Amino acid sequence: MLKDFFNRKKYAEISVEEKIDTKNVAERAEVKEKLADTSHDKLKDSRMGARERIRDIIDEETFIEYDKGIKTINPLEFPDYQEKIAKAQENSGETEAVITGEGDIDGKRSVICVMNPKFMMGSMGSVVGEKITRAIEKAEEKRLPIIIFTASGGARMQEGILSLMQMAKTSAALGRLKEKKLPYIAVLTDPTTGGVTASFAMLGDIIISEPNTLICFAGPRVIEQTIKQSLPEGFQRAEFLLKKGFIDMIVDRGDLKAMLAHILTLHPIGGEIHD
């Protein structure tokens, strides 16, 4: 009797015959191809490098860069990681996926971090997390506001658990900054995803986004494949998240500097009154 029990099949076998409508399949493929060739491709082409962003936001000749000498190593001896870093450095002209420093925005001093989507898609490894943490600590030390421009595919897989630890490290540093009642403004740019979204990107006192920015943890394709359902139109885009209260405002790129200067005027560090 027990022998029969263990030999019994664990799963039922179901035979399913489904007639595939090739016309509908072709139509869906054509629609997907058209969608893939429109606004998001233009958005990807318009992504700004970190230096360009700094020139666009910070007053001329006021920027002081922090921690230029920190270099990435290969702590897990991940295959070909050093070669990928060298190639990213050559292609981007930068040493890592974030630039940190301080400068004036219409005369108002601020610490700023700008992630670089042109360096391994702005992925966050140990150096990125360390530079952002040090910038937050510098803002606390100097009693300055901090602005972080995010653009990232998430945690850098080549550094494994060490990259995931940066989520906790940056979040803890922002917690200490909050205790000092110093403002943190997050500016989300395309794309802001993965471990960056799950940590410092969503901790801003004020969260701004550029139009049509992808903001998520897992991407829409992964979610659709997991839940086997179609997602709402515009799901995980800035406009959708603004309606749901995840972000505070959407600001066009050309208006960002003026908006940041306005916010810094409204939230002065010393509590001064401005006309």
MIFI-245784 format. One record per atom (N, C-alpha, C, CB): residue in three letters; z, x, y. Coordinates in steps of 0.02 Angstrom, whole numbers, plus 50000, padded with zeros to 5 digits. Glycine has a CB too. Layout:
ALAZXY...
This chain:
MET500005004149940MET500005000050000MET500005004350064MET500614995350000LEU500445009550066LEU500465014050123LEU499815017950129LEU501045018750117LYS499535019750071LYS498905023450070LYS498355019350104LYS498705025249997ASP498345012850089ASP497845008450119ASP497945007850195ASP497875001450087PHE498595007950215PHE498745007350286PHE498465013350326PHE499505006850297PHE498575019450301PHE498345025450337PHE497595026350333PHE498695031550310ASN497285023450283ASN496555023950276ASN496185018650317ASN496355023450203ARG496565013950344ARG496255008550381ARG495955011250447ARG496775003050396LYS495375008650467LYS495055010750529LYS495485008550589LYS494345007750535LYS495555013150637LYS495975011750694LYS495625007650747LYS496215018250725TYR494965007850747TYR494595004350799TYR494074999650768TYR494255009350847ALA493974994150801ALA493464989450778ALA492784992050799ALA493594982350806GLU492284990750758GLU491604992750774GLU491224986550797GLU491254995950713ILE490954986950857ILE490604981350886ILE489884983450900ILE490944978850951SER489434979550877SER488724980950889SER488504976850949SER488294979250826VAL488234980451000VAL488024977151061VAL487294978951074VAL488474979251121GLU486894973851082GLU486194974851100GLU486084971851169GLU485714971651048GLU485884976051216GLU485794973751285GLU485084975351307GLU486314977051333LYS484764970451333LYS484084971351358LYS484134974151429LYS483684964651357ILE483844979951439ILE483884983351504ILE483304981151548ILE483884990951496ASP483474978651607ASP482964976651654ASP482734982851693ASP483234971051703THR482174985651671THR481944991851701THR481754990951775THR481344994551663LYS481534984851792LYS481344983651862LYS481954984151908LYS481024976651869ASN482524981151886ASN483134981451927ASN483394988551931ASN483674976951897VAL483364992251876VAL483584999251876VAL483185003251926VAL483525002351805ALA482535002351927ALA482095005951974ALA482255004052046ALA481365004451958GLU482384997552057GLU482544995252125GLU483204998252150GLU482594987652128ARG483704998452105ARG484355001352124ARG484275008752140ARG484875000352069ALA483885012252100ALA483775019452111ALA483435020552178ALA483365022452054GLU482965016152195GLU482595016852259GLU483065015652318GLU482005011852262VAL483505010652312VAL483995009252365VAL484465015152374VAL484395002852349LYS484715017952318LYS485175023752322LYS484835029652356LYS485415025752252GLU484195030652339GLU483825036252368GLU483745035452444GLU483125036852335LYS483615029252465LYS483555027852537LYS484215028952573LYS483305020752548LEU484765026552542LEU485425027352573LEU485615034752578LEU485955023652533ALA485445038552527ALA485625045652526ALA485255049652578ALA485495048552457ASP484725046752606ASP484295050452651ASP484395048552724ASP483575049552631THR484955044952738THR485035042352806THR485615045652842THR485135034952805SER486095041652864SER486595043952912SER487015049652887SER487035038252931HIS487205049652823HIS487665054952800HIS487325061752799HIS487935053252731ASP486675061852781ASP486315068152783ASP486285070852855ASP485595067352755LYS486185066452903LYS486185068552973LYS486875071052993LYS485975062753019LEU487395067752967LEU488085069852982LEU488225076752954LEU488585064752953LYS487995078152893LYS488085084652863LYS487735090052904LYS487825084752791ASP487145088452928ASP486765093252969ASP487115094753035ASP486065090752981SER487525090053059SER487845090753124SER488535093953121SER487895083953157ARG488755095953061ARG489425098953056ARG489465105453096ARG489605100352982MET490015106153133MET490095111953178MET490485117453143MET490455109853242GLY490285123653157GLY490685129353136GLY491305129853179GLY490275135753141ALA491795133753155ALA492445134053190ALA492385137253259ALA492935138053148ARG491995142553266ARG491915145853331ARG491585141253381ARG491505152353324GLU491085137653358GLU490735132953402GLU491215127453425GLU490135129853365ARG491635125253380ARG492125120053398ARG492615122653450ARG492505117753335ILE492845128653442ILE493315131653489ILE492995132353558ILE493575138553464ARG492365134553560ARG492015135053624ARG491935128253657ARG491315138253614ASP491865123153616ASP491765116353642ASP492405113253670ASP491495111953587ILE492985115353643ILE493625112053659ILE494055116253707ILE494015110653596ILE494075122753696ILE494535127153733ILE494205129753796ILE494775132953689ASP494595129953851ASP494345132653914ASP494115139853905ASP494885132253969GLU493595141653941GLU493295148253933GLU493795153853949GLU492685148953979GLU493785158953906GLU494195165053914GLU494945163753912GLU494035168453979THR495165158353878THR495885157053871THR496115157453797THR496065150153900PHE495645158153750PHE495825157853680PHE496095164553655PHE495225155653637ILE496665164253622ILE496965170153590ILE497015168553515ILE497675171853620GLU496675172553474GLU496665171153402GLU497275174153368GLU496025173953371TYR497535170453318TYR498105172653278TYR497855175453210TYR498605166853267ASP498235179953182ASP498205181853111ASP497495183353086ASP498495176353069LYS497135187353125LYS496455189153104LYS496435193753043LYS496085192453162GLY496985197253032GLY496985202352979GLY497175199952909GLY497435207652999ILE497355193552902ILE497545191152835ILE496925190552791ILE497915184352839LYS496955193652732LYS496375193652687LYS496515190052622LYS496155200852673THR495995186952596THR496045183352532THR495995188352474THR495495177952526ILE496425187452424ILE496385191252362ILE496245186452305ILE497045195352349ASN496235188952245ASN496085184852186ASN496695184852140ASN495455187452147PRO497225181052159PRO497865181552123PRO497825179452050PRO498385177352157LEU497365174852033LEU497305172451964LEU496745175951926LEU497185164951963GLU496435180851959GLU495865184451930GLU495325179551905GLU496095188851871PHE495185174651948PHE494685169651932PHE493995172851932PHE494715163651982PRO493585171651881PRO492925174951877PRO492495173651938PRO492565172651814ASP492215179051965ASP491725178752020ASP492015176252086ASP491145174352000TYR492675175552091TYR492965172952153TYR492865177752211TYR493725171652143GLN492975184252199GLN492885189152253GLN492165189152278GLN493085196052229GLU491695188352232GLU490985188152252GLU490845181952294GLU490535188152189LYS491145176252276LYS491045170152315LYS491335170852386LYS491375164052280ILE491925174052390ILE492235175252456ILE491785179752498ILE492935178352448ALA491535185152468ALA491105189752504ALA490465186352529ALA490915195752459LYS490185182052488LYS489585178352508LYS489735173552564LYS489285174652448ALA490305169952560ALA490505165352613ALA490625169052678ALA491135161452592GLN490925174952674GLN491045178952735GLN490385181152766GLN491475184952718GLU489925183052724GLU489265185252749GLU488885179452781GLU488855188352691ASN488905173652749ASN488515167952774ASN488825164852837ASN488465162652721SER489495164952842SER489835161552898SER490015166352955SER490455158152873GLY490065172752939GLY490285177552989GLY491035177353001GLY489935176253053GLU491405173652958GLU492135173152964GLU492465175952902GLU492345165752975THR493115177552908THR493485180252851THR493775174852807THR494025184852875GLU493895168952835GLU494175163452795GLU493975156652824GLU494945163952792ALA494225151252793ALA493995144552809ALA494375141252866ALA494045140252748VAL494785144952903VAL495125142152961VAL495215147553013VAL495805139052941ILE495165145553076ILE495325149953133ILE495915146753170ILE494705150953181THR496415150853185THR497005148253220THR497115152353284THR497645148553174GLY497445149353332GLY497595152853394GLY497865148053446GLY496965156353421GLU497845150153509GLU498065145853563GLU497595146653622GLU498785147453584GLY497575141453663GLY497145141453721GLY497265135353764GLY496415141853701ASP496905134953819ASP496985129453867ASP496455124053855ASP496955131953939ILE496665117853861ILE496205112153861ILE496265108653928ILE496355107153801ASP495785109853972ASP495835107554042ASP496495109854073ASP495775099854046GLY496655116154059GLY497255119254089GLY497905117854053GLY497315116854158LYS497885114053999LYS498495112353962LYS498525116553899LYS498525104753945ARG499045120653893ARG499095125453838ARG499255121953772ARG499645130753853SER498935124253719SER499055121253653SER498885126353599SER498625114853644VAL499225125853543VAL499035129453482VAL498495125353447VAL499655130753434ILE498005128853419ILE497445125253388ILE497255128553321ILE496825124953435CYS497105124453272CYS496845126753208CYS496185123153196CYS497355125553148VAL495665126753177VAL495015123753165VAL494755125853097VAL494505125653222MET494685121153052MET494425122552986MET493665123052989MET494645117152935ASN493395127352946ASN492675128952949ASN492315126252887ASN492575136552955PRO491925120752894PRO491575118052836PRO491025122652810PRO491275111352853LYS490855127852848LYS490325132452827LYS490605138352786LYS489965135052889PHE491255138252773PHE491565143352730PHE491855139952669PHE492135147252769MET491495140152613MET491705136952550MET491935129852563MET492265141052518MET491565126252604MET491695119252621MET492415118252647MET491575114752559GLY492665123152683GLY493325122552714GLY493885121852664GLY493335116652759SER493785124152602SER494295123252550SER494925127152568SER494025125652482MET495495124352548MET496155127252566MET496435131452509MET496645121652584GLY496435138052521GLY496775142652476GLY497415145252509GLY496315148452456SER497685150552482SER498325153252507SER498275155652579SER498555158952463VAL497715158752597VAL497645161452665VAL497585155752715VAL497035166152669VAL497195150652698VAL497125144852744VAL497805141652755VAL496625139752715GLY498175140352701GLY498835137352708GLY499315141652747GLY499135135952640GLU499285148252736GLU499735152852771GLU499575153052846GLU499675159952741LYS498935153352863LYS498745153652933LYS498935147252970LYS497985154952940ILE498835141552939ILE499025135252971ILE499775134752978ILE498755129152930THR500155136852927THR500885136752930THR501135141352986THR501185138952863ARG500855147252990ARG501065151953044ARG500905149053113ARG500715158753035ALA500335145653119ALA500155142553183ALA500655137153202ALA499445139653181ILE500855133153153ILE501355127953165ILE502015131153187ILE501475123553102GLU502215136453154GLU502835139953172GLU502775143153241GLU503005145253120LYS502175145553259LYS502075148353326LYS502135142853379LYS501385151853330ALA501885136853364ALA501955131253410ALA502685129553420ALA501565125153385GLU503065129753365GLU503785128353370GLU504145133753411GLU504105128053300GLU503955139953400GLU504265145553436GLU504115145253511GLU504025152253407LYS503495143753528LYS503275143753598LYS503365136853631LYS502555145853603ARG503585131953592ARG503655125053616ARG503005122553646ARG504225124653667LEU502485122853605LEU501825120453624LEU501605114853576LEU501315126153624PRO501185110353599PRO500885105553552PRO500395109253506PRO500525099753590ILE500245106153449ILE499745109053404ILE499215103853388ILE500085111653339ILE498595106153385ILE498025101953367ILE497685105153307ILE497515101053428ILE497585101353254ILE497245103953195ILE496605099853183ILE497705103753132PHE496045103353183PHE495405100353166PHE495285101453091PHE494825103453208THR495255096053054THR495155096552981THR494425095652963THR495595091352944ALA494205099552914ALA493535098852884ALA493575102452818ALA492955101752931SER493665098852763SER493835102252701SER493655098052640SER494575103852699GLY493445101652588GLY493345098552523GLY493975098052482GLY492825102352484GLY494535100652510GLY495185100252476GLY495445107052454GLY495125095752416ALA495905106952407ALA496205113152382ALA495685117352346ALA496805111552335ARG495745123952352ARG495255128552322ARG495415129752249ARG495235135252361MET494975127552205MET495125127652133MET495215134652106MET494575124152095GLN494905139652138GLN494955146452112GLN495655149352118GLN494465151052148GLU496085146052158GLU496775148452165GLU497275143852131GLU496945149152239GLY497035138852096GLY497465134652054GLY498085132052089GLY497675138551995ILE498665132852057ILE499285130152083ILE499475133152150ILE499845131352033LEU499255139352163LEU499415142552227LEU499085138852285LEU499185149852227SER498495136052274SER498175132152327SER498535125552337SER497425130952311LEU498765122452282LEU499135116152288LEU499795117052324LEU499245113152219MET500105122852317MET500735124152351MET500665124052427MET501015130952329GLN500055125252451GLN499945125152524GLN500045118252553GLN499245127652541MET499945113052513MET500065106252536MET500805105352555MET499865101252482ALA501245107752512ALA501955107052525ALA502175111652583ALA502365108752463LYS501885117652585LYS502085122552636LYS501905120052706LYS501765129352622THR501285117752715THR501065115452781THR501445109052801THR500305114152781SER501575104652753SER501925098452768SER502645099852788SER501915093752707ALA502965104652755ALA503655106452772ALA503685109452842ALA503935111452721ALA503195113652860ALA503175116552927ALA503095111152980ALA502595121652933LEU502675106152966LEU502595100553013LEU503235096353018LEU502005096152993GLY503605095952964GLY504245092452966GLY504735095753013GLY504545092052896ARG504745102453011ARG505175106253057ARG504945105353129ARG505185113753038LEU504285105153139LEU504015104153207LEU504215097353234LEU503245104853206LYS504205092353191LYS504385085553211LYS505115085253232LYS504255080653154GLU505545088953197GLU506255089153215GLU506355091853286GLU506645093353165LYS505905096253307LYS505945099153374LYS505615094653427LYS505615106053375LYS505355088953404LYS505025084053448LYS504425086953485LYS505535081353499LEU504035090853448LEU503415093653475LEU502815089953446LEU503365101253460PRO502325088353488PRO501775084053465PRO501275087753420PRO501425081153523TYR501025084153371TYR500495086553327TYR499935081453327TYR500755087753255ILE499335083653347ILE498745079453348ILE498275081753293ILE498395079653419ALA498095077253248ALA497605078753195ALA496935075853215ALA497835075853126VAL496425080053211VAL495735077853225VAL495335078653161VAL495415081953285LEU495145073053131LEU494805073053067LEU494055073253077LEU495005066953025THR493725078253048THR493005078853052THR492715078852981THR492785085153091ASP492075077652976ASP491755076752911ASP491655083352874ASP491085073252919PRO491875083652810PRO492285078752774PRO493015080952775PRO492035077952701THR493465076252772THR494175077852763THR494395074652697THR494625075252824THR494495078752646THR494595076052578THR495135080052541THR493935076152539GLY495295077552481GLY495725081152433GLY496405082752460GLY495385087452412GLY496635088752445GLY497315090852462GLY497455091452536GLY497455097352430VAL496935092252576VAL497025092352649VAL497205085352674VAL496395095052685THR496835080352649THR497005073352667THR497705071652642THR496495068552637ALA497885074152583ALA498525072452552ALA499105076252583ALA498505073652478SER498975080452633SER499525084152664SER499475083652740SER499515091652642PHE499305089052774PHE499385089252847PHE498895084852885PHE499315096352871ALA498315083152856ALA497825079152893ALA498105072252913ALA497195078252852MET498525069452870MET498775062652883MET499485062552912MET498765058652819LEU499725068252935LEU500405068652961LEU500435068953037LEU500765074552932GLY499865068253069GLY499845068753142GLY500245063253177GLY499145068653166ASP500545064953233ASP500845059853275ASP500305055253303ASP501255063053334ILE499735058253317ILE499135054553336ILE498565057153292ILE498955055353414ILE498205052653260ILE497655054653215ILE496995051953244ILE497765051953143ILE496565056753261ILE495905055153290ILE495375056953237ILE495785059153357SER494825053453240SER494265055153196SER493615054953235SER494235050453135GLU493145059153214GLU492465058453239GLU492135052553203GLU492065065053227PRO491605049653231PRO491275043953200PRO491005045553130PRO490715041453244ASN491055040653085ASN490755040953018ASN491015046552974ASN490005041653025THR491595049352991THR491885054652950THR492115052052882THR492485057852987LEU491965055852830LEU492235054252763LEU492955056552760LEU491805057652707ILE493415051852746ILE494135053352743ILE494395050452678ILE494525050352806CYS494615054752632CYS494825052152567CYS495195057552529CYS494215049652527PHE495475055552472PHE495725060452423PHE495165061752372PHE496385057852388ALA495045056952328ALA494465057352284ALA493875053852317ALA494625054252213GLY493285056352306GLY492685053552337GLY492495046852308GLY492115058352330PRO492075043052344PRO491885036352321PRO491545036252253PRO491425033152372ARG491145041252238ARG490805041352174ARG491295041952116ARG490295047152171VAL491815046152125VAL492325047052073VAL492695040452063VAL492815052652092ILE492875037052117ILE493245030752112ILE492825025452078ILE493455028352182GLU492195024952096GLU491765019952065GLU491695021151990GLU491065019952098GLN491625027451971GLN491565029051900GLN492215027651862GLN491375036351891THR492785028251897THR493435027151866THR493585019751857THR493985030451906ILE493485015751910ILE493675008651908ILE493095004151886ILE493935006451976LYS492495007151880LYS491905003351858LYS491754997451904LYS492005000751787GLN491854998451969GLN491714993252018GLN491374996352079GLN492364989452039SER490974992352113SER490674994652175SER491184994252231SER490044990452192LEU491174999052276LEU491644999252331LEU491354995652392LEU491825006552349PRO491784993352438PRO491534989952499PRO491094994652540PRO492124987452542GLU490644991752578GLU490204995752620GLU490614999652671GLU489684991252655GLY490455006052679GLY490825010152727GLY491505012452704GLY490895006552790PHE491665011152640PHE492315013052613PHE492435020452622PHE492355011152538GLN493035022252646GLN493245029252658GLN492925032452719GLN493095033352598ARG492545028652757ARG492295031152821ARG492795029552876ARG491595028152837ALA492755033352930ALA493245032752984ALA493305025553011ALA493055037353041GLU492735022153018GLU492745015453046GLU493125010553001GLU492025012953056PHE493045011352936PHE493405007152887PHE494155008552891PHE493135008352816LEU494335014952895LEU495035016952896LEU495375015052961LEU495105024452883LEU494995014853016LEU495275012653080LEU495495005353076LEU494765013653137LYS495075001253044LYS495244994153035LYS495874993252992LYS494654990353003LYS495984997852945LYS496554997352900LYS497185000852927LYS496375000252833GLY497125003952987GLY497705006953018GLY497875013952995GLY498285002753006PHE497405017252959PHE497545024052935PHE497455029252991PHE497085025752877ILE497035027853039ILE496935032453095ILE497025028553160ILE496225035753093ASP497115032153215ASP497275028953279ASP496665027553322ASP497755033153317MET496175031953319MET495585030953362MET494995034953336MET495735032853434ILE494395032753354ILE493785036453340ILE493495038553407ILE493265032053299VAL493345045053413VAL493115047853476VAL492475051853463VAL493655052353510ASP491965050553502ASP491345054453497ASP491475061753513ASP490795051553543ARG491095066053482ARG491195073253490ARG491175075353564ARG490665077153451GLY490715072553601GLY490645074453671GLY491235072453715GLY490025071453699ASP491645067753690ASP492215065253729ASP492885068153705ASP492245057753726LEU492865072353653LEU493485074653622LEU493915078753669LEU493335078753560LYS493615083453705LYS494015087753749LYS494375083653801LYS493565093053782ALA494025078953833ALA494335074753884ALA494895070553855ALA493805070253918MET494785067853794MET495305063753762MET495915067953745MET495025060453699LEU495825073953718LEU496385078253701LEU496775080253764LEU496145084553664ALA496415081853818ALA496755083453880ALA497155077553906ALA496235085753933HIS496875071553899HIS497225065453921HIS497865064353880HIS496765059353914ILE497815065353814ILE498415064453771ILE498945069653788ILE498215064953697LEU498745075853800LEU499225081053817LEU499555079653884LEU498885087953818THR499195076453929THR499485074453993THR500005068853984THR498935072154042LEU499845064153939LEU500305058553927LEU500925060553888LEU499945053053890HIS500875066053850HIS501435068253808HIS501625075453825HIS501245067653734PRO501875076553885PRO502075083353904PRO502695085553866PRO502205083653980ILE502725091953853ILE503275094653813ILE503955093753847ILE503165101953799GLY503975095053912GLY504615094753947GLY504815087853972GLY504595099354004GLY504395082753959GLY504555076053980GLY504415074854054GLY505265074653966GLU503975079154083GLU503815078254154GLU503435071754165GLU503395084154180ILE503465069154226ILE503105063054243ILE502455064954279ILE503545058354288HIS501905062254254HIS501255063654285HIS500985057354317HIS500745066354232ASP500645058154373ASP500335052454406ASP499725050154366ASP500125054254478
